[in-house]
Amino acid sequence: MAPSHSHPSALSSLPGPAHIVVAEDQADIRDLIALNLQGAGYEVQAVADGRAALQSQAERASDLLVLDLMMPGLDGLEVCKALRARGRATPILMLTAKATELDRVLGLELGADDYLTKPFSMAELLARVKALLRRAELLRAAQRADAGGAGAAAVLRNGELEIQPARREVRVAGRLLELTALEFDLLLHFASHPGRVFSRAQLLDAVWGYSHEGYEHTVTTHINRVRAKVEQDPMRPRFVLTVRGAGYKMRDAPG
């Protein structure tokens, strides 16, 4: 497939093109991904295994990591786990040839932000990359605004839950929570529309920035992650509720 030549305008506030590390042990796939990302205007470093991917982050933190799940040495899951253990919030897109939900869920639970199952189109990969980088830039913009004293904007409250969109901070009963950028965006979307029911496909489109059949489990896993952090008892949620046969919603704000 010919490379795309659309420019990643969502990153215009960065000092230069986004730096992406691609870790894939199959040379033909690695080269094709790198070619398309470069054609889209990104700076790409391609490596063949997990150890090289991890080393690349020690030398220079990238704006995004594209990790193959199965690689020699360290696999994608181990790289993801190691980076998150170091407190690195670099967006991670996991590539997997495995069809089992268990592998996908495990990758998300270990901190991957999104995943693609092989075979996939380059257009879809570019859409995922653009969405992840856009979200990371929103987080940086919020941090800059906070540093400039703009963090006192409108606060969303729902009982003990408090969300400060400008600061991208969430508190429950005064306790500050640590959420990933995706978890925050998902919770903010719910909190901005209390009582409204969203299907998983609608959430994919609104929060992830794309809608693609077969990836709804990504939503379920992230909702579980949000509940594990926000809810006192994730098995009996008070804030993010399941609506059987329809989707999920944020409870109506108490009057």
C-alpha angles and dihedrals in degrees: 000000000000117000120260116243099199112129118235094241092169087076097053091121092061117097090240142348117318113268112230127186115206115198112189127140095206104086097205093052092042092052093046093051092046092048093052094045091049089048088055090056102262128132107239134197112188122200132178105222146023097259091056090048092053092045091051090061092052090054097042128353110235127217091234139008124212105197129186111221096223114049134144118261102008116016124217094265092054092048091049092048093048093051094047090048087057090054094251112153096189109148111255127202111193122209118204136178090191118102099201118111089219093068092047094048092046091054091051093045090054090055109274111146098211142349141212125205118221130276096048134154121252089232090060093047091051090050091052092047092050092049093049093047092047090054092049090051091051088055091050091048090052091050091050091049090050091050088052092054097257095121097102095081124127115317123213115220132186110171108297091351115098125181124188105194096190092053092034088226130145126197131182115197087345095306115127113231128210109229130169117240091259094047090051093049091049093049092045091052091054094044091050090058107036113189094014116123119225127191118223090252090053091050092050090053097044102039106024094036097235140065119215127162113244098033099083090108087071088067094048092051093049092048088053089051092050091049091050088059103034105035125075087214111020090195089059104035121195100186112031105043132191116232106202114240093000112060136250139318143181110248117255110272111257112257 
